[in-house]
Amino acid sequence: MSPLRSSPVFRSASGSRGGQSHCLWTQSPLTRAFVSPSLRLVHVKMADEAVCVGPAPTNKSYLNMDAILEAARQTGAQAVHPGYGFLSENKEFARRLAAHGVTFIGPDTHAIQAMGDKIESKLIAKKAKVNTIPGFDGVVKDAEEAVRIAGEIGYPVMIKASAGGGGKGMRIAWNDEETREGFRFSSQEAASSFGDDRLLIEKFIDNPRHIEIQVLADKHGNALWLNERECSIQRRNQKVVEEAPSTFLDPETRCAMGEQAVSLAKAVQYSSAGTVEFLVDSKKNFYFLEMNTRLQVEHPITECITGLDLVQQMIRVAKGYPLQHRQADIPINGWAIESRVYAEDPYKSFGLPSIGRLSQYQEPVNIPAVRVDSGIQEGSDISIYYDPMISKLVTYGSTRAEALQRMEEALDNYVIRGVTHNIPLLREIITHPRFVSGDISTKFLQEVYPEGFKGHQLSDSERWELLATAVALFVAAQLRSQRFLGNLSDELETCSHVCLPGNSLVCRFLQVDLDGKRVDVSSEWNLASALLPVTVNGTQRTVQCLSRSASGEIDLQYLGTSYKLRVLSKLAAALNKHMPEKVPEDTSSILRSPMPGSVVAVSVKAGDTVAEGQEICVIEAMKMQNSMTAAKTAKVKSVHCNAGDTVGEGDLLVELE
Amino acid sequence: MAALKVVRSGSRLLNGFQSLLNNPRKVTCGVAATVTKHPRWYCVSHLSVQERIERKRKAALSGGGQQRIEAQHRRGKLTARERVELLLDPDSFVEYDMFVEHRCSDFGMEADHNKYPGDSVVTGQGRINGRLVYVFSQDFTVFGGSLSGAHAQKICKIMDQAMMVGAPVIGLNDSGGARIQEGVESLAGYADIFLRNVMASGVIPQISLIMGPCAGGAVYSPALTDFTFMVKDTSYLFITGPDVVKSVTNEDVTQEELGGAKTHTAVSGVAHKAFENDIDALLNLREFFNFLPLSNKDSAPITECHDPSDRLVPGLDTVVPLETTKAYDMLDIIHGIADEREFFEIMPNYAKNIVVGFARMNGRTVGIVGNQPKVASGCLDINSSVKGARFVRFCDAFNIPIITFVDVPGFLPGTAQEYGGIIRHGAKLLFAFAEATVPKITVITRKAYGGAYDVMSSKHLRGDVNYAWPSAEVAVMGAKGAVQIIFRGKENQAEAEAEYVEKFANPFPAAVRGFVDDIIQPSMTRKRICRDLEVLASKKQANPWKKHANIPL
């Protein structure tokens, strides 16, 4: 094995694009596997050597063991770090690597197998005296059996893929009908995501928190728990915001959970880093959920508060070294928060995937104590092949308030153009009074936004602030457009319209009169920059001007949410009443694809009558199956898609009469 | 009297010959008599004249009257004066000929209630962002904006002055057509305008904004100007309306289908862009005006720029896909390099396989031409050649540097194209690039195949700076086709293809011959172009003397 890579190199590599690729350890420096479309991604460029393991579809590349083994052979790799996702929890992969004499940086196959199967893991956990959730410890054969078992356990129940993780192939059912439907969807998703459609059912714990314990074990029987991560903010069972430590745990509970986690790890002779996930109810009862036998996406926050480099520790353990630390050495220093920045439209069920080309991209790394793990850069394409994660944005503070404050600032200074992203939602979550006070559960989003996320709701004073900023920006742009260079007479003339303090480009200070209310706005008014730092009535903010048109339309990202405003001169505003209203297209009779993806099934044909809410077709995107339903009861006029088609966002699928 | 002579000869120049020939006596005698021979009468009548001035002015300002103004508003249209006010800087409009009235005496037109001070057009000059512009705005509330002799004379007057001082003319068209009561005088008026459109072509920028109907012979004035913009849903351009079409060809067609904004911006290529409504159109026109020099003696304007000229554009390094058969959006490149990602696209919905429009580089206006790989692989066909050629010639006429992005697989083959005359239409683009003497910078982003390589502002057509990206391939044709010819009948075509790719599918064959000046990293493109434009700002190049060239029309 080669000497350990210095962690910064590895760090950037590991953080790339949600860790969706593998590091190969060789005598020669760092080698990475990649797929052909990602040739130009940052992590591939940063590697010393890169090997292409196939085209974009994952079953032909990152899930293709032969290709990765071949890559390892070619480069003479001595160890492989599997990243997270893909083959990171695949025992067969670990076994085959071992057979080739290549070290798998992770636990051994036995532990992967034991913990990878949710049914088996539950039995082991029970034996190790870990609290478990009541449920059916076996594979559910069909929908009818699912209904019967659900009846025995009592509703609500959770149906999930035995081989699953990350919320895929997971459905909650509150009655028999939902159980049947959930069974169907889950088994399809499980089959397409994991190649294994076995399902299990357990009691669904209502209103729980999702808190997980990071464990680290070596090959000498030592194991540590590295405190918890609070991951309750989820949508569709996928994590959105995580923090460490949790506001909810007291030292006793933390210790109890940690000890159970460690005893489970020891029970399966676990080595390497792993995560034991628990559900914690309002009375601080906790139940074992599952163990992830890999590095987790949210591992940086644990690193922040403990000071340990988990990847480095994993490599040490793989090499056979004993752990360097004792339990008493593991501190909780400060607070860390992670926001998962996704290429998703948060206004559609808290996030439906979007794709596109990152026309502009700037990470807020100029702010202190901010870490951004990403594998993309300006110009990268967000494609339909992988999870739509753009980056993990981590902020650290000596207190939770400080970490949150930095997160706010970081989100405001994060420039993402070309794809729809979830920053509006992230910013709302981290500033929501319930989140700030620590009053959260896995149902946070549904409870706080029962009607769906609608963006930031402006208070009166925020409204004034936003309007004044837009007006000031408009005026600054207008003033600048009167400034032509290299023509003296023009220059003299325009000067009379503009008060120019010294050498600056346009007026720094503008006073906006809104219905008699005076608002002072000042800024450097750099109209070329994506970020616009402004001071409005003494409050400093960074707003982003997303677009500006000649006809006065200004899109501002303000407090995370983007607002469309229109600023007109008094004259234009007075005349605007004569402009005809343009009738927008009636959308109730048209079904368009809400996101790019592929059509899995079309359930109707022209001439059929559909009821409101009836399924019309199923679109799969980023491995999620989305059922598209009719917005009204009507006859199907025409069908514009077939199963297997690839569709773009906004493509016409079905027309109703 | 001497003073009068000056006025008279001046007005001959300003008004054009027609107006004076119509009624020369009124102009000379009336004024001379009142001022010199009857001073007392003059004083007495002074008040009444003042009153009459006020009355006329008020009448002129209210156009066809309140009812017609309201009707105009109900159609979703602004009045001629509202439009001028919105287009120009506040209080900058100086009106000409507010007191001009039509001179028709047939069909009861001589009656007082049929006379409108200023007639059916508002003319004058003003400023857009401080820069001089001449404007005429047809008033639909007066006789449906129809063109009388007086109406034409007013337009001609401002056009003549615009030519003399060197400032653009903007026409806001909203006219039912000829003033039928005036007969041939109206036709003569059109011709007077056409002649001036032609004389002004290449001297001052001329812009038409169609804001209502524009039919019959009237359409040829916009057609002769440099840019024709339209307002969606409320403007029409056609030779004959739907009724005549029905009676002649028996076609059933609506006004909108026949000559609406969509038709002309997407199908016919008559109009260069369409806007949502009057306000949107006028505000956009202000923005557009900022790109233009005032005349052919003016240089391309430079506005204050906040975007660093040496900004690197990392996104461009990945914009061209690795697979040569995969498309990408040329607009990604254009937005990437332009100041503040701003690009005023001309004809965005017509012949979309070529992209043309205005942007700024380090504040200076440039014209950008780019093949669009996303549409028809970016090939050159009849429509895209004509679209590109006209744009290049405008830039050349008005000292606007041209930046060309090349990714062209060739000219589109097929009978439709050959029968349509792709040879002579394609020649237009070739002609335009070849004759242009403004700074010409070319970037080959990927394919530059065959004759199309030559056409697209190549080194051979006096390109000043020609760059290739590492992904560039300059060759007679793609590997497959070439191998089938060079190695006809030979086995192992795949091997031959690989050899061809190795030899030609890269920038070196062009670079070793000096046909490209440098191979540059895409992210450096903006920086390099900005620097080149500084250098080329003093470029002087002239074509041989000729009466005019003979472009293959």
Chai-1 contact restraints between the chains, C-beta under 6 A:
chainA,res_idxA,chainB,res_idxB,connection_type,confidence,min_distance_angstrom,max_distance_angstrom,comment,restraint_id
A,R40,B,T318,contact,1.0,0.0,6.0,A-B,restraint_1
A,Q377,B,P314,contact,1.0,0.0,6.0,A-B,restraint_2
A,E378,B,P314,contact,1.0,0.0,6.0,A-B,restraint_3
A,E378,B,G315,contact,1.0,0.0,6.0,A-B,restraint_4
A,G379,B,P314,contact,1.0,0.0,6.0,A-B,restraint_5
A,G379,B,G315,contact,1.0,0.0,6.0,A-B,restraint_6
A,G379,B,T318,contact,1.0,0.0,6.0,A-B,restraint_7
A,R480,B,E304,contact,1.0,0.0,6.0,A-B,restraint_8
A,S481,B,N129,contact,1.0,0.0,6.0,A-B,restraint_9
A,S481,B,N290,contact,1.0,0.0,6.0,A-B,restraint_10
A,Q482,B,N129,contact,1.0,0.0,6.0,A-B,restraint_11
A,Q482,B,G130,contact,1.0,0.0,6.0,A-B,restraint_12
A,R483,B,E304,contact,1.0,0.0,6.0,A-B,restraint_13
A,F484,B,P301,contact,1.0,0.0,6.0,A-B,restraint_14
A,F484,B,T303,contact,1.0,0.0,6.0,A-B,restraint_15
A,L485,B,I302,contact,1.0,0.0,6.0,A-B,restraint_16
A,G486,B,I302,contact,1.0,0.0,6.0,A-B,restraint_17
A,D490,B,G130,contact,1.0,0.0,6.0,A-B,restraint_18
A,E493,B,G130,contact,1.0,0.0,6.0,A-B,restraint_19
A,T494,B,G130,contact,1.0,0.0,6.0,A-B,restraint_20
A,L505,B,E304,contact,1.0,0.0,6.0,A-B,restraint_21
A,N526,B,H306,contact,1.0,0.0,6.0,A-B,restraint_22
A,L527,B,H306,contact,1.0,0.0,6.0,A-B,restraint_23
A,A528,B,H306,contact,1.0,0.0,6.0,A-B,restraint_24
A,A528,B,D307,contact,1.0,0.0,6.0,A-B,restraint_25
A,A528,B,E340,contact,1.0,0.0,6.0,A-B,restraint_26
A,A550,B,L283,contact,1.0,0.0,6.0,A-B,restraint_27
A,A550,B,N284,contact,1.0,0.0,6.0,A-B,restraint_28
A,A550,B,E287,contact,1.0,0.0,6.0,A-B,restraint_29
A,S551,B,D280,contact,1.0,0.0,6.0,A-B,restraint_30
A,S551,B,L283,contact,1.0,0.0,6.0,A-B,restraint_31
A,A572,B,I279,contact,1.0,0.0,6.0,A-B,restraint_32
A,L575,B,L78,contact,1.0,0.0,6.0,A-B,restraint_33
A,L575,B,E82,contact,1.0,0.0,6.0,A-B,restraint_34
A,N576,B,I279,contact,1.0,0.0,6.0,A-B,restraint_35
A,H578,B,H73,contact,1.0,0.0,6.0,A-B,restraint_36
A,M579,B,N277,contact,1.0,0.0,6.0,A-B,restraint_37
A,M579,B,I279,contact,1.0,0.0,6.0,A-B,restraint_38
A,P580,B,G76,contact,1.0,0.0,6.0,A-B,restraint_39
